[in-house]
Amino acid sequence: MGGDLKFTYSYVYPTRAANAAMFDAAGRAAAEDVFVKAVAAFDAATRAWVAGPAETAHDAPPRAAATAALDAAAAALDPYMRARFPEERV
């Protein structure tokens, strides 16, 4: 398009070791436990936020913290649930 950006795309293929977490039952159970607790905390913070006075609707630090914790818990659980390497590359 006529720009001056010097970028070359290169795809880094995953390795078989990328799926190792999917077979770690203890790690998955621990990550699921943290995720379930984060969901419960987010739910409780959201319910408190909704039930609170309207003038504090835009100022909800507990809910923001619960959202960040839920995001982090989901990211930590992801390697245990989603394959990175679907098949061997020929």
C-alpha positions as CSV (number, residue, x, y, z in Angstrom):
1,M,0.0,0.0,0.0
2,G,3.0,2.2,-0.3
3,G,4.0,2.3,3.4
4,D,7.5,2.0,4.8
5,L,6.9,-0.7,7.4
6,K,9.6,-3.4,7.1
7,F,7.9,-6.4,8.5
8,T,8.2,-10.0,7.4
9,Y,5.7,-12.5,8.7
10,S,6.9,-15.9,9.8
11,Y,4.8,-18.6,11.4
12,V,6.4,-20.5,14.2
13,Y,5.1,-24.1,14.1
14,P,4.2,-25.6,17.5
15,T,6.0,-28.6,18.7
16,R,4.6,-31.8,20.3
17,A,5.8,-30.5,23.7
18,A,3.3,-27.7,23.4
19,N,0.5,-30.2,24.2
20,A,2.2,-31.6,27.3
21,A,0.0,-29.6,29.7
22,M,-3.1,-31.4,28.3
23,F,-1.9,-34.6,29.9
24,D,-1.2,-33.1,33.3
25,A,-4.3,-34.1,35.3
26,A,-3.1,-32.5,38.6
27,G,-2.2,-29.2,36.9
28,R,-5.5,-29.1,35.1
29,A,-7.4,-29.8,38.3
30,A,-5.5,-27.0,40.1
31,A,-6.1,-24.6,37.2
32,E,-9.8,-25.5,37.1
33,D,-10.2,-24.9,40.8
34,V,-8.7,-21.4,40.5
35,F,-10.9,-20.7,37.5
36,V,-14.1,-21.9,39.3
37,K,-13.2,-19.6,42.3
38,A,-12.5,-16.7,39.9
39,V,-15.9,-17.2,38.3
40,A,-17.6,-17.2,41.7
41,A,-15.8,-14.1,42.7
42,F,-16.7,-12.3,39.4
43,D,-20.3,-13.4,39.8
44,A,-20.5,-12.1,43.4
45,A,-18.8,-8.8,42.5
46,T,-21.1,-8.3,39.5
47,R,-24.2,-9.0,41.7
48,A,-23.0,-6.5,44.3
49,W,-22.3,-4.0,41.6
50,V,-25.7,-4.3,40.1
51,A,-27.4,-4.1,43.5
52,G,-25.4,-1.1,44.5
53,P,-26.4,2.6,44.1
54,A,-26.5,3.9,40.6
55,E,-24.1,6.8,41.3
56,T,-21.3,4.2,41.9
57,A,-22.0,2.3,38.7
58,H,-18.9,3.5,36.9
59,D,-16.6,3.2,40.0
60,A,-16.4,-0.6,40.7
61,P,-12.8,-1.5,41.7
62,P,-13.9,-4.9,43.2
63,R,-15.5,-5.9,39.9
64,A,-12.5,-4.7,37.9
65,A,-10.2,-6.8,40.1
66,A,-12.5,-9.8,39.8
67,T,-12.5,-9.3,36.0
68,A,-8.7,-9.3,35.9
69,A,-8.5,-12.4,38.1
70,L,-11.0,-14.2,35.9
71,D,-9.1,-13.3,32.7
72,A,-5.8,-14.5,34.3
73,A,-7.5,-17.8,35.5
74,A,-8.9,-18.4,32.0
75,A,-5.5,-17.8,30.4
76,A,-3.9,-20.2,32.9
77,L,-6.5,-22.9,32.2
78,D,-6.2,-22.6,28.4
79,P,-3.1,-24.8,27.9
80,Y,-4.8,-27.7,29.7
81,M,-7.9,-27.5,27.5
82,R,-6.9,-26.5,24.0
83,A,-4.4,-28.3,21.8
84,R,-1.6,-26.3,20.3
85,F,-0.3,-29.0,18.0
86,P,-3.1,-30.9,16.2
87,E,-1.1,-33.3,14.1
88,E,2.5,-34.0,13.0
89,R,3.7,-31.8,10.3
90,V,5.1,-33.6,7.3
